[in-house]
Amino acid sequence: STSTNWSQHLVQRSVVLFMVGAFMALVLNLLQIQRNVTLFPDEVISTLFSSAWWVPPCCGTAAAVVGLLYPCIDSHLGEPHKFKREWASVMRCIAVFVGINHASAKLDFANNVQLSLTLAALSLGLWWTFDRSRSGLGLGITIAFVATLITQFLVYNGVYQYTSPDFLYIRSWLPCIFFSGGVTVGNIGRQLAM
């Protein structure tokens, strides 16, 4: 019955992570779309679903995979992750992640390099503040790399496009968003694993 409990726990964690990922995809997409646009109540509903239908399920699935991967790799490396392990910290991490996303949409820099460097610094700051594990850093970088490649592939094949891309079909700050998103979801996954 222990294995049954364990698999039920795993399924519950997957579902929670999937819902978190899908919800965050919608919220962050709204931030990106609503750049310099005033939001009126009747517009909110139409904008909420203006993201491509496949984005939330893809982000949800990615969140589930990443969120289950983090605690798994922690135990595999024999590095139990004990740094700032409480829900309040996880919630603050999510808030910072949303803030970084908001900055990517709202801040106007002289050039994208400055924006990207600023977001990279913020992303590393997020990792340092809420994670500090080598596995977290490594996974974050891996996620950023893989997710960026996938995005470039999708854009290259015309699935969707970015306004004013400045780096191989995409925005150069995108890896920073993926990195901080990976760390954030990883923290949620670790917390759920307890």
C-alpha positions in Angstrom: 0.0 0.0 0.0 3.0 2.2 0.4 3.6 2.2 -3.3 -0.1 3.0 -3.9 0.2 6.0 -1.6 3.4 7.1 -3.2 2.0 6.9 -6.8 -1.2 8.8 -5.6 1.1 11.4 -4.1 3.0 11.6 -7.3 -0.2 12.0 -9.4 -1.5 14.7 -7.0 1.8 16.6 -7.2 1.7 16.3 -11.0 -1.8 17.7 -11.2 -1.0 20.6 -8.9 2.2 21.4 -10.8 0.3 21.1 -14.1 -2.4 23.6 -12.9 0.3 26.0 -11.6 2.1 25.9 -14.9 -1.0 26.4 -17.0 -2.3 29.2 -14.8 1.1 31.0 -14.8 1.2 30.6 -18.6 -2.2 32.4 -18.9 -1.2 35.2 -16.4 2.2 35.8 -17.9 0.8 35.7 -21.4 -1.7 38.3 -20.3 1.2 40.5 -19.0 3.0 40.1 -22.3 0.0 40.8 -24.5 -1.3 43.7 -22.4 1.9 45.7 -22.8 0.9 49.4 -22.9 -2.8 48.5 -23.1 -5.4 49.6 -20.6 -7.4 46.7 -19.3 -11.2 47.0 -19.3 -13.3 44.3 -17.6 -14.9 43.0 -20.8 -11.5 42.8 -22.5 -10.1 40.7 -19.7 -12.0 37.5 -20.7 -11.2 37.8 -24.4 -7.5 38.5 -23.6 -7.3 35.7 -21.1 -8.1 33.2 -23.9 -6.3 35.0 -26.6 -3.2 32.9 -26.0 -2.8 30.0 -28.3 -4.8 27.1 -26.9 -1.8 24.8 -26.7 0.3 27.2 -24.6 -1.2 26.5 -21.1 -1.2 22.7 -21.5 2.4 22.8 -22.8 3.5 25.0 -19.9 1.5 22.9 -17.5 3.2 19.7 -18.7 6.6 21.3 -18.5 5.9 22.6 -15.0 4.8 19.0 -13.9 8.0 17.5 -15.4 10.3 20.2 -13.9 8.5 20.2 -10.5 8.9 16.4 -10.2 12.5 16.5 -11.6 13.9 18.8 -9.0 13.2 16.7 -5.8 14.2 13.6 -7.8 17.6 15.0 -8.8 18.1 16.3 -5.2 17.7 12.8 -3.8 19.7 11.3 -6.7 22.6 13.7 -5.9 22.1 13.0 -2.2 21.7 16.8 -1.6 18.5 17.2 0.4 17.4 20.7 -0.3 16.8 22.5 3.0 17.3 26.1 2.1 14.3 28.2 2.9 11.8 25.4 2.8 8.4 26.8 3.6 5.4 27.9 1.6 5.9 31.6 2.4 9.3 31.4 0.7 7.8 29.6 -2.3 5.0 32.2 -2.6 7.6 35.0 -2.5 9.6 33.2 -5.2 6.5 33.1 -7.4 5.9 36.8 -6.8 9.5 37.6 -7.8 9.2 35.4 -10.9 6.0 37.3 -12.0 7.8 40.5 -11.3 10.7 39.5 -13.6 8.2 38.7 -16.3 6.4 41.9 -15.8 9.8 43.7 -16.1 10.5 42.0 -19.4 7.2 43.4 -20.8 7.2 46.8 -19.1 10.8 48.1 -18.9 12.1 50.1 -21.8 15.9 49.9 -22.0 18.1 51.7 -24.5 18.8 48.3 -26.0 17.9 44.6 -25.5 21.4 43.7 -24.2 20.8 45.9 -21.2 17.4 44.4 -20.6 18.7 40.9 -21.0 21.6 41.5 -18.6 19.3 43.1 -16.1 16.9 40.2 -16.3 19.8 37.7 -16.1 20.9 39.4 -12.9 17.4 39.3 -11.5 17.1 35.6 -12.4 20.3 34.7 -10.7 19.2 36.8 -7.8 16.0 34.8 -7.6 18.0 31.5 -7.6 20.4 32.9 -4.9 17.5 34.1 -2.7 15.3 31.1 -3.0 17.4 28.1 -4.0 21.2 28.2 -3.8 21.6 24.5 -4.8 23.9 23.4 -7.5 21.2 21.1 -8.9 18.8 24.1 -9.0 21.3 26.2 -10.9 22.2 23.3 -13.3 18.6 22.4 -14.0 17.6 26.1 -14.4 20.3 26.6 -17.0 19.4 23.3 -18.8 15.7 24.3 -18.8 16.5 27.7 -20.1 18.6 26.2 -22.9 16.1 23.5 -24.0 13.0 25.8 -23.7 14.8 28.5 -25.7 15.7 26.0 -28.5 12.1 24.7 -28.5 10.8 28.3 -28.8 13.2 29.1 -31.6 12.0 26.0 -33.4 8.4 27.0 -33.0 9.0 30.5 -34.2 11.2 29.4 -37.1 8.4 27.1 -38.2 5.8 29.9 -38.0 3.8 28.6 -35.1 4.0 32.0 -33.5 6.3 35.0 -33.5 7.7 37.7 -31.3 7.3 41.4 -31.9 10.8 42.8 -32.7 12.9 39.6 -32.2 16.5 40.5 -31.6 18.2 37.1 -31.1 17.6 34.2 -33.5 13.9 34.7 -34.0 13.2 35.4 -30.3 13.8 38.0 -27.6 17.2 37.7 -26.0 15.7 37.9 -22.5 13.7 34.7 -23.0 16.2 32.3 -21.5 16.2 34.4 -18.3 12.4 33.9 -18.0 12.8 30.2 -18.6 15.6 30.0 -16.0 13.7 31.8 -13.3 10.6 29.9 -14.2 12.4 26.6 -13.8 13.8 27.6 -10.4 10.3 28.8 -9.3 8.6 25.6 -10.4 11.4 23.5 -8.9 10.8 25.2 -5.6 7.1 24.4 -5.7 7.9 20.8 -6.7 10.3 20.4 -3.8 7.8 21.9 -1.4 5.1 19.5 -2.6 7.5 16.6 -2.3 7.8 17.0 1.4 
